[in-house]
Amino acid sequence: MTPPAFHGVRWTSALLLAALGAGTVRARRRVRAIPVLPATPPGSAGLPRAAGWRLLTARGVEADAATFLAACAHAEREGLRVLDLLPGDLAAERLLGLLRLVDPAGYREDRLGEGRGAGYAVLVAEEVLARAGLEPGGAEPGGGPRPGGPGPEPAELIALVRRLKEYAASATGLAVAPGLSAGRPAEPTGPARVAEMRAQGLPPGALAAAQLGGLALLAGVAARQGRWGAAAAGLYWLQPYLALGGPGSALRPADLAGATAARPVLSLRAAAVTAAASARTADRAEGEDAARAAAYRAELAAGTDRFLEQRRQDCPWCGSTRLTVRLRVPDLLQGKPGRFTLERCGDCGHVFQNPRLTPEGLDFYYRDFYDGRGGEGAGTVFGRLGAAYRARAEMLGPHTRVSGPDSWLDVGTGHGHFCNAARAVWPRTRFDGLDMGDGVRAAERRGWVEAGFQGQFPEFADKLAGRYEVVSMYHYLEHTRDPLAELDTAAAVLAPGGLLAIELPDPESRMARLLGPAWLPWFQPQHQHLIPAANLREALAERGFTVLAEEHGPAHQGNDFVGAVALTATRLAPDPHRPWAPPATPRPGRCGRTPCYGPWPGPGSGPAGPTCTSRARSRRPPGWPRRSPPTARWRSRWPTYTPGRTSSRTASGWPDCWRGRCRTGTTRCAGRRCSPGPVRRCWPPPGAGGTCPSTRPRRRSGWCCSRSGAIPGSGRRSWPGRWRAPAGPGR
């Protein structure tokens, strides 16, 4: 019989081989895409130091005049304002890590991409530093490093490049400087490694755990999957040399041979050191939110009811009083206290928050979401939506001139990410932005918008009347308190023949019905109104607009299920370090919930046995099973009882009274033991010592008391009315 075509293939090892091979090819392609500075710039003899540039170098790194002049010439020739310089002998693992994060071929064109650098030297135009409001202490105004002054740490330079990329979105690049030396390669310490990862915007703890898991997986397949596993482990071992070695590469890591030979050991040590340092620094970081937490506790002391207005009795869109509750949810975005209701109009289908937030409430629930504590995360999310932003800008192509509109106002621009990305589609258009937050001012300083207006859109109706050819409202109307007033302002701001672009979630979509409260665009408590498409078309027609194009499928962002999982996870396991969380206080336990361990009282011995005195919840004694095997559970129906017994364990290994309840019955013990008989009632019984715990026969665990009320003896009578032979333990 012919074996299958892929018989004997170890698929785990094969997948690892494919992933490692693709990563090696990608790294080799990227390292050859990095431009190389000439050793001596043409015509540099006798030239003074270039004006308008600063070369910032890390501590212990020295750059000669030829390297500085070559970098200035390359930046001016390529139109760059920020240039990160890679030493020719950069360490192998550091170089591989950088190549995983950045593609040199598309780095400059990615206007929303994060800035990346090696952390050794960076050339910056002085006007970029001025706009960013930075004045590094390790540089002098003339250009080079300050004589005798200490340079910044590599993590500081990495963070600097990441920030400067925002101020030179399409004018930031990388280059190899052969004359620049990284010095003697040394393994960075744990805190330094953690600082560099965080400067790159990466979570060090999660990356260290992933690296340890990957090493364990490679070791497992190498030991258990024969030659396939050995091939995967060998490819990982040789990856530095295969990616960075060979002829034709301007980068020659000084430690390439050693890093390749000892890669598994070095990687294991680096991951362990990073994990340990990340845990230590995380403990220190918890104290940084203490002031913010104190401010939130003081603000929440008065409660959250003051953040809501009185409930409205009619629909804000059509005035109908046929309102029904569509949804009641807490704050699933940040986990701030409060509960919010969305109601739906029975006539027009409009969905709105009722009661809605006051302006003070909006300020409270927006805080630390788009800026402050959540600013970095929000910027990362928005920075990855470049394709969606460009698609929005391209939608206007059939309805405007070939060169694009002259002026564009983006309402609700946030930090200006859309305007920055849209410049790649319409480079001649003047983009202005308007938003309530401080991010619009930062967007103006970065150059992402020409002019930034901070405040409510209706407040600028007179000032901006008739000034713009295009007004865009992308996911803005649902955040406003009065969408109709916003549409009136848009009509006033637009010039005759202008275009209005709107994007907003559809409350009548299938995903809204399917996912229910976990549908991300409900976005409570920030979304005040969710407008059906028919209502929006009618409102636009009343204001003199003509709908030129309407998209549903192309406008959809495919994050419904990911968002549902994220909201559910936030609801089930909120961030314990959020500053608005209630202070952690131990919950006092109840006596009825605490298991009692001690001797059983004998029949007729008076009051109940040992009562619960601890106010905290107890755990099972060490060594006691979490769950009894089926045989033990069956035997426990006939436990043996000896007066004066000092152990409360039955044949199943469980205490008879666990968390205040008879183990096989339903009566709460309240500090007493379960009875030793098969009925499993609390002991001692409420009656006399020789009576049955209940005068009502119960067929609970196979046997019950007889009609006469006597405690069942050797000749037990079952219910209803048939005799059975006595059964002992184990039957």
C-alpha positions in Angstrom: 0.0 0.0 0.0 1.4 3.4 -1.0 1.8 5.7 2.0 0.3 9.2 1.8 2.2 12.0 0.1 3.0 13.7 3.4 3.4 10.7 5.6 5.9 11.2 8.3 5.9 15.0 8.2 5.9 16.6 11.6 3.6 19.5 11.1 4.6 21.4 14.2 8.2 21.4 13.1 7.2 22.1 9.5 5.3 25.2 10.6 8.2 26.4 12.7 10.6 25.8 9.7 8.3 27.9 7.5 8.0 30.7 10.0 11.7 30.8 10.7 12.6 30.6 7.0 10.2 33.5 6.2 11.6 35.6 9.0 15.2 34.9 7.8 14.4 35.9 4.2 12.5 39.0 5.4 15.4 40.1 7.6 17.9 39.6 4.8 15.8 41.6 2.4 15.3 44.4 4.8 18.9 44.7 5.9 19.9 45.2 2.2 17.2 47.9 1.8 18.9 50.2 4.3 20.9 52.9 2.6 24.6 53.3 3.4 26.4 56.6 3.9 29.6 57.1 2.0 32.8 57.0 4.0 33.7 60.6 2.9 31.0 63.0 1.6 31.8 64.5 -1.8 33.2 68.0 -1.7 33.5 68.0 2.1 37.1 69.2 2.3 37.3 72.6 4.0 33.5 72.9 4.6 32.4 74.2 8.0 30.0 72.2 10.1 26.6 72.0 8.6 24.1 74.5 10.1 20.6 73.7 11.1 21.4 70.1 12.2 22.1 68.3 15.4 23.8 64.9 15.8 22.7 63.3 19.1 24.8 60.2 20.2 24.3 57.8 23.0 26.6 57.6 26.0 29.9 56.1 25.0 29.3 56.5 21.2 31.5 59.0 19.3 31.0 60.2 15.7 33.7 61.8 13.6 33.2 64.9 11.4 33.1 62.8 8.2 30.2 60.8 9.5 28.3 63.9 10.6 28.9 65.6 7.2 27.9 62.5 5.3 24.7 62.2 7.3 23.8 65.9 6.7 24.5 65.5 2.9 22.3 62.3 2.7 19.5 63.9 4.7 19.4 67.0 2.5 19.6 65.0 -0.7 16.7 62.7 0.3 14.6 65.5 1.9 14.8 64.0 5.4 14.5 65.9 8.7 15.2 63.0 11.0 17.8 60.3 10.2 18.7 57.4 12.6 22.2 56.2 12.1 23.0 52.5 12.5 26.6 51.6 13.4 28.3 49.3 11.0 29.1 46.8 13.8 25.7 46.9 15.5 25.0 43.8 17.7 23.3 40.9 15.9 20.3 40.4 18.1 19.7 44.2 18.4 19.8 44.5 14.6 17.4 41.5 14.2 15.0 43.0 16.7 15.0 46.3 14.8 14.4 44.6 11.5 11.3 42.8 12.9 9.8 46.2 13.7 10.6 48.3 10.6 10.6 47.8 6.9 13.2 50.3 5.5 11.6 50.2 2.1 8.2 51.6 3.3 9.3 53.3 6.5 9.4 56.8 5.1 6.1 56.5 3.2 4.2 55.2 6.2 3.0 58.5 7.6 1.3 56.9 10.6 4.1 54.4 11.3 5.9 54.6 14.6 9.5 55.9 14.7 12.1 53.2 15.1 15.8 53.5 15.8 18.8 51.6 17.1 19.5 54.0 20.0 23.1 55.0 19.0 23.0 58.2 17.0 20.3 60.3 15.3 20.6 63.4 13.1 17.7 65.9 13.6 16.9 69.2 12.0 16.8 72.0 14.6 13.3 73.2 13.4 11.9 69.7 14.2 13.4 69.8 17.7 11.9 73.3 18.1 8.4 72.2 17.0 8.6 69.2 19.3 9.7 71.4 22.2 12.7 69.2 22.9 16.2 70.3 24.0 18.3 67.3 24.8 21.0 67.9 27.3 23.6 65.8 25.4 23.8 68.1 22.4 25.0 71.6 21.7 23.3 74.0 19.2 26.1 73.8 16.7 25.4 70.2 15.7 27.7 67.6 17.4 27.6 66.2 20.9 28.5 68.6 23.7 32.2 68.3 24.6 32.6 66.5 27.9 28.8 66.3 28.4 27.2 62.9 29.1 25.1 61.6 26.2 21.6 60.1 26.6 21.0 56.4 27.2 20.0 54.2 24.2 16.4 54.0 25.5 16.2 57.8 25.6 17.3 58.0 22.0 14.8 55.3 20.9 12.0 57.2 22.6 13.2 60.5 21.0 13.1 59.0 17.5 9.7 57.6 18.2 8.4 61.0 19.1 10.2 62.9 16.4 8.6 60.7 13.7 5.3 62.3 14.5 6.8 65.8 13.7 8.4 64.5 10.4 5.9 62.0 9.3 7.2 61.6 5.8 10.7 62.8 6.4 12.2 60.2 8.7 14.6 57.5 7.6 17.4 55.1 8.5 20.9 54.8 7.2 24.0 52.7 7.9 27.1 54.8 9.0 30.2 52.7 8.5 32.3 55.1 10.3 30.2 54.9 13.4 31.1 52.3 16.0 28.8 50.8 18.6 31.8 50.0 20.8 32.5 46.8 22.6 29.3 44.7 22.4 28.0 44.1 25.9 24.8 42.3 27.0 22.4 45.0 28.3 21.2 44.6 31.9 17.6 43.6 32.7 16.4 47.2 33.5 18.1 48.6 30.4 16.5 45.9 28.2 13.0 46.7 29.7 13.5 50.4 29.3 14.4 50.0 25.6 11.4 47.8 24.9 9.1 50.3 26.5 10.7 53.1 24.6 9.8 51.1 21.4 6.2 50.8 22.7 6.5 47.1 23.4 5.3 45.1 26.5 8.5 43.6 27.9 6.7 41.1 30.2 4.6 39.6 27.4 7.5 39.5 24.9 9.7 37.7 27.5 7.0 35.2 28.1 6.5 34.6 24.4 10.3 34.2 23.9 10.4 31.6 26.7 7.5 29.8 25.3 9.1 29.7 21.8 12.3 28.4 23.2 10.5 25.7 25.1 8.6 24.8 21.9 11.8 24.5 19.9 13.4 22.4 22.6 10.3 20.1 22.6 10.2 19.5 18.9 14.0 19.0 18.7 13.7 16.3 21.4 10.5 14.6 20.2 10.2 15.1 16.4 13.4 13.7 15.0 15.0 15.3 12.0 12.1 17.7 11.4 12.5 19.1 14.9 16.3 19.2 14.7 16.0 21.1 11.4 13.7 23.8 13.0 16.0 24.2 16.0 19.0 24.4 13.7 17.5 27.1 11.6 16.8 29.1 14.7 20.3 28.6 15.8 21.9 29.7 12.5 19.4 32.5 11.8 21.7 35.5 12.7 24.4 34.3 10.3 22.0 33.4 7.5 20.3 36.8 7.8 23.2 39.1 8.4 26.3 37.3 7.2 27.6 36.7 3.7 29.1 39.2 1.2 27.4 42.4 0.1 26.2 43.6 3.5 27.3 46.9 4.9 26.4 45.8 8.4 29.0 43.5 10.0 27.9 42.8 13.6 31.0 42.5 15.7 29.5 39.6 17.7 28.0 37.7 14.8 30.0 34.5 15.4 29.5 34.4 19.1 25.8 35.4 18.9 25.2 32.6 16.4 27.1 29.9 18.3 25.5 30.6 21.7 22.1 31.9 20.5 19.9 29.5 22.5 21.7 30.1 25.7 21.9 33.9 25.2 18.2 34.1 24.2 17.2 32.0 27.3 19.2 34.2 29.6 18.0 37.4 28.0 14.3 36.4 28.3 14.7 35.3 31.9 16.5 38.6 32.8 13.8 40.6 31.0 11.0 38.8 32.7 12.5 39.4 36.1 13.3 43.0 35.5 9.8 43.6 34.0 8.2 42.2 37.2 10.3 44.5 39.4 9.6 47.6 37.3 5.9 46.8 37.2 5.7 47.0 41.0 7.3 50.5 40.9 5.0 51.6 38.1 1.9 50.9 40.3 2.8 53.8 42.6 2.8 56.3 39.7 -1.0 56.3 39.5 -1.4 57.0 43.2 -2.1 60.7 42.7 -4.5 60.0 39.8 -6.3 57.4 41.9 -6.7 59.8 44.8 -8.2 62.4 42.5 -10.7 59.9 41.1 -11.7 58.7 44.6 -12.3 62.3 45.7 -14.5 62.9 42.6 -16.4 59.6 43.0 -17.1 60.3 46.6 -20.2 62.2 45.6 -21.5 59.4 43.4 -22.1 59.1 39.6 -25.8 60.1 39.6 -24.8 63.8 39.2 -23.2 62.9 35.8 -26.6 62.1 34.3 -29.5 64.5 33.3 -33.1 63.8 33.9 -34.6 61.1 31.7 -36.2 62.4 28.5 -39.8 61.4 27.7 -39.7 61.9 24.0 -37.4 61.1 21.0 -34.9 63.9 20.3 -35.1 63.1 16.5 -38.9 63.0 15.8 -40.6 63.9 19.2 -42.4 60.6 19.6 -43.1 59.3 23.1 -43.0 55.6 22.0 -39.7 54.7 23.7 -38.5 51.3 24.6 -35.2 50.2 26.3 -32.8 48.9 23.8 -29.8 48.2 26.1 -28.6 48.7 29.6 -24.8 48.3 30.1 -22.0 49.5 32.4 -18.9 51.3 31.1 -17.3 48.4 29.2 -14.6 50.6 27.7 -12.7 51.7 30.9 -14.7 50.0 33.7 -15.6 53.3 35.3 -18.6 53.2 37.7 -22.0 53.9 36.3 -24.8 52.2 34.3 -26.2 53.6 31.1 -29.4 53.1 29.1 -30.0 53.2 25.4 -33.6 53.7 24.3 -35.1 53.2 20.9 -37.9 55.3 19.3 -40.7 53.1 18.1 -41.6 55.5 15.3 -38.3 56.5 13.7 -35.9 53.9 15.1 -33.5 56.4 16.5 -31.4 55.0 19.4 -30.1 57.5 22.0 -28.7 57.5 25.5 -31.5 58.3 28.0 -30.7 59.8 30.5 -27.8 61.3 28.7 -24.5 62.5 30.3 -24.1 66.1 31.4 -21.1 68.0 30.2 -19.4 67.2 33.5 -20.1 63.6 32.9 -18.7 63.7 29.4 -15.5 65.2 30.8 -15.3 62.4 33.5 -15.9 59.5 31.1 -13.7 60.8 28.3 -10.8 61.4 30.7 -7.8 59.1 30.3 -9.3 57.4 27.2 -7.9 59.4 24.3 -5.1 61.0 26.3 -3.5 60.7 29.7 -3.4 57.1 30.9 -4.9 55.8 27.7 -3.3 58.2 25.2 -0.5 55.9 24.1 -2.8 53.0 23.5 -5.3 55.1 21.6 -2.5 56.5 19.4 -1.3 53.0 18.6 -4.8 51.9 17.6 -5.4 55.0 15.4 -1.9 54.7 13.9 -2.8 51.3 12.4 -5.9 52.5 10.5 -4.0 54.1 7.7 -5.7 52.0 5.0 -9.1 52.9 6.3 -8.2 56.6 6.4 -6.9 56.5 2.9 -10.1 54.8 1.7 -12.2 57.5 3.2 -10.2 60.2 1.4 -10.3 58.3 -1.9 -14.1 58.1 -1.7 -14.3 61.8 -2.7 -12.2 61.2 -5.9 -15.2 60.9 -8.3 -16.8 64.0 -6.9 -14.0 66.5 -6.9 -11.2 67.9 -9.1 -8.2 65.8 -10.1 -6.0 67.9 -7.9 -8.3 67.5 -5.0 -10.2 70.0 -2.9 -8.4 73.2 -1.8 -9.7 73.1 1.8 -10.9 70.4 4.1 -12.2 70.6 7.7 -12.2 67.3 9.7 -14.6 67.7 12.6 -13.8 65.4 15.5 -10.3 65.0 14.3 -8.9 63.8 17.6 -5.1 63.8 17.3 -5.2 64.4 13.5 -4.5 60.9 12.3 -6.9 61.0 9.4 -5.6 64.4 8.1 -2.1 63.0 8.3 -2.9 59.9 6.3 -5.1 61.8 3.8 -2.2 64.0 2.8 -0.8 60.9 0.9 -4.0 61.0 -1.2 -4.5 64.8 -1.6 -1.1 66.4 -1.1 -2.2 69.8 -2.3 -5.2 70.1 0.1 -5.1 72.2 3.2 -6.4 70.1 6.1 -7.8 71.8 9.2 -9.1 70.0 12.3 -11.6 70.6 15.0 -12.0 68.8 18.3 -12.9 69.3 21.9 -9.7 67.7 23.3 -6.2 69.0 23.5 -5.0 66.6 20.8 -6.0 69.0 18.0 -3.4 71.5 19.4 -0.7 68.8 19.3 -1.8 67.9 15.7 -1.2 71.5 14.7 2.3 71.5 16.3 3.2 68.2 14.5 2.0 69.7 11.2 -0.7 67.1 10.7 -3.3 69.9 10.4 -2.7 73.4 9.2 -5.0 75.0 11.8 -6.6 73.4 14.8 -9.8 74.6 16.4 -10.6 73.4 19.9 -14.2 73.5 21.1 -17.8 72.6 20.1 -18.5 72.7 16.3 -21.6 75.0 16.6 -19.5 77.6 18.3 -17.5 78.1 15.1 -20.5 78.4 12.8 -20.1 82.1 12.2 -16.3 82.2 12.2 -15.9 79.4 9.6 -19.0 80.1 7.5 -18.4 79.3 3.8 -14.7 78.6 4.1 -14.4 74.9 3.2 -15.0 72.8 0.1 -15.1 69.6 2.2 -16.3 68.9 5.8 -15.8 65.4 7.2 -17.5 63.8 10.2 -16.0 60.4 10.6 -17.4 58.7 13.7 -18.3 62.1 15.1 -22.1 62.5 15.1 -22.7 59.6 17.5 -20.6 61.4 20.1 -22.5 64.7 20.0 -25.3 65.9 22.2 -27.4 67.4 19.3 -26.7 65.8 15.9 -29.2 68.0 14.1 -27.4 71.2 15.3 -24.1 69.7 14.0 -25.6 69.2 10.6 -26.9 72.8 10.6 -23.4 74.0 11.3 -21.9 71.8 8.6 -24.3 73.4 6.1 -23.2 76.8 7.2 -19.5 76.1 7.1 -19.5 74.6 3.6 -19.1 76.7 0.5 -21.8 76.4 -2.3 -21.3 73.1 -3.9 -19.2 71.7 -1.1 -19.1 68.1 0.0 -20.0 66.6 3.4 -18.6 63.2 4.3 -20.1 61.3 7.2 -19.3 57.9 8.7 -21.1 56.4 11.7 -22.3 53.0 13.0 -25.6 51.5 11.9 -27.8 50.4 14.9 -29.9 48.3 12.5 -27.0 46.2 11.3 -27.0 42.4 11.7 -24.0 42.6 14.0 -25.8 44.8 16.4 -28.6 42.3 16.7 -26.2 39.3 16.8 -23.7 40.5 19.4 -26.2 42.4 21.6 -24.5 44.3 24.5 -21.0 43.1 23.3 -21.3 45.0 20.0 -18.4 47.5 20.1 -20.1 50.5 18.4 -22.6 50.8 21.2 -19.5 52.4 22.9 -21.1 53.4 26.1 -21.1 55.9 27.6 -19.4 57.9 24.9 -21.9 57.4 22.1 -25.0 59.6 22.7 -26.9 58.9 19.5 -27.0 56.1 17.0 -28.7 57.2 13.8 -30.3 54.9 11.3 -29.3 55.6 7.6 -32.9 56.5 6.6 -33.1 59.2 9.3 -29.8 60.6 8.3 -30.8 60.8 4.6 -34.0 62.6 5.6 -32.2 65.1 7.8 -29.6 65.9 5.0 -32.4 66.4 2.4 -34.1 68.9 4.7 -30.8 71.0 4.8 -30.4 71.1 1.1 -27.9 68.2 0.6 -28.1 65.6 -2.2 -26.7 62.2 -1.4 -24.0 61.3 -4.0 -22.8 58.0 -2.6 -23.7 55.7 0.2 -21.6 52.7 1.3 -22.3 50.0 3.9 -20.1 47.0 3.2 -16.9 49.0 2.2 -17.3 51.2 5.2 -17.4 48.3 7.6 -14.5 47.8 9.9 -14.1 44.0 10.6 -13.5 44.2 14.3 -16.9 43.1 15.6 -15.9 39.8 17.1 -12.5 41.0 18.3 -14.3 44.0 19.9 -16.9 41.7 21.5 -14.2 39.5 23.0 -12.3 42.6 24.3 -15.5 44.1 25.9 -16.4 40.8 27.5 -12.9 40.3 28.9 -13.0 43.8 30.3 -16.3 43.2 31.9 -15.2 39.8 33.4 -11.7 40.8 34.4 -11.3 44.6 34.6 -7.9 46.1 35.0 -7.0 45.9 38.7 -4.7 48.9 38.5 -7.2 51.4 37.0 -7.1 54.5 39.2 -10.9 54.8 39.4 -11.3 51.3 40.8 -12.6 51.1 44.4 -9.9 50.5 47.0 -9.2 46.8 47.5 -10.6 45.8 50.9 -10.9 42.2 52.2 -14.5 41.0 52.1 -15.6 39.8 55.5 -16.7 36.2 55.4 -19.9 34.8 57.0 -20.0 32.1 59.6 -22.3 30.1 57.4 -19.8 30.1 54.5 -16.9 29.0 56.6 -16.3 25.3 56.9 -16.0 24.0 60.5 -13.4 21.4 61.4 -13.6 19.6 64.7 -15.3 16.8 66.7 -18.9 15.9 66.2 -21.2 16.1 69.1 -22.9 12.9 70.2 -26.6 12.3 70.1 -28.3 14.2 72.9 -25.1 15.9 73.9 -26.7 19.4 74.0 -25.8 22.3 71.9 -24.1 22.2 68.5 -20.4 21.3 68.0 -17.7 23.8 67.3 -18.9 27.1 65.8 -17.2 29.3 63.2 -15.2 32.0 64.9 -13.1 33.2 61.9 -14.5 36.1 59.9 -12.5 35.2 56.8 -13.3 32.5 54.3 -11.4 29.3 54.9 -9.9 27.1 52.3 -9.8 23.3 52.2 -7.2 21.8 54.5 -4.0 20.8 52.6 -4.2 17.4 51.0 -8.0 17.2 51.0 -9.4 16.4 47.5 -11.2 19.0 45.4 -13.7 16.5 44.1 -14.4 13.0 45.4 -14.3 9.9 43.1 -17.7 8.4 42.2 -17.1 5.4 44.5 -16.3 7.5 47.5 -19.4 9.7 46.9 -21.6 6.6 46.8 -20.1 5.3 50.1 -20.5 8.6 51.8 -24.3 8.0 51.9 -23.7 5.6 54.8 -20.9 7.2 56.8 -20.0 5.6 60.1 -20.4 7.6 63.3 -18.6 7.2 66.6 -19.4 9.4 69.6 -16.5 11.6 70.5 -14.9 11.2 67.1 -12.3 13.9 66.5 -12.3 13.8 62.7 -15.1 15.3 60.6 -14.0 13.5 57.4 -16.4 11.0 55.9 -15.6 8.0 53.7 -15.4 10.4 50.8 -12.7 12.6 52.3 -14.9 15.6 52.6 -16.1 17.4 55.7 -19.7 16.7 56.3 -20.4 20.4 56.7 -18.9 22.4 53.9 -19.6 26.2 53.6 -22.6 25.9 55.9 -24.5 23.3 53.9 -24.9 19.5 54.3 -22.8 17.9 51.6 -25.6 15.8 50.1 -28.6 17.7 51.4 -30.0 21.2 51.2 -30.3 22.3 54.8 -27.9 25.0 56.0 -26.0 23.9 59.1 -25.3 27.3 60.6 -22.4 26.0 62.7 -23.7 22.5 63.3 -22.6 19.2 61.9 -24.5 17.1 59.5 -26.2 14.2 61.0 -24.4 10.8 60.8 -27.5 9.1 59.3 -28.3 8.7 55.6 -30.8 11.6 55.6 -27.8 14.0 56.0 -29.6 16.6 58.1 -27.8 19.0 60.4 -26.8 17.6 63.7 -28.0 17.7 66.4 -31.6 17.5 65.2 -34.0 20.2 66.3 -36.0 17.7 68.4 -34.9 15.4 71.2 -31.9 13.3 70.9 -33.8 10.1 69.9 -36.2 11.6 67.3 -35.9 11.8 63.6 -34.5 15.1 62.2 -37.8 15.6 60.4 -41.2 14.1 60.9 -41.8 14.4 57.2 -40.4 11.4 55.4 -37.8 12.3 52.7 -36.3 10.1 50.1 -33.1 12.1 49.8 -30.1 9.7 49.6 -31.7 6.3 49.2 -33.1 5.9 52.7 -35.5 8.0 54.8 -37.1 8.0 58.2 -40.0 5.7 58.9 -43.5 7.0 59.5 -43.2 6.4 63.2 -40.5 9.0 63.5 -37.9 6.7 65.0 -34.3 6.9 63.9 -33.8 4.1 61.3 -32.0 1.1 62.8 -30.8 -2.1 61.5 -34.2 -2.9 60.0 -34.8 0.4 58.1 -38.0 1.1 56.4 -38.0 3.0 53.2 -40.6 5.2 51.7 -43.2 4.5 50.5 -43.8 1.6 52.9 -41.5 -1.2 51.7 -38.9 -2.9 53.8 -35.3 -3.1 52.7 -32.4 -5.0 54.1 -29.8 -2.8 55.9 -27.0 -1.7 53.6 -23.5 -1.0 54.9 -20.7 1.1 53.5 -19.5 0.1 50.1 -22.7 -1.3 48.8 
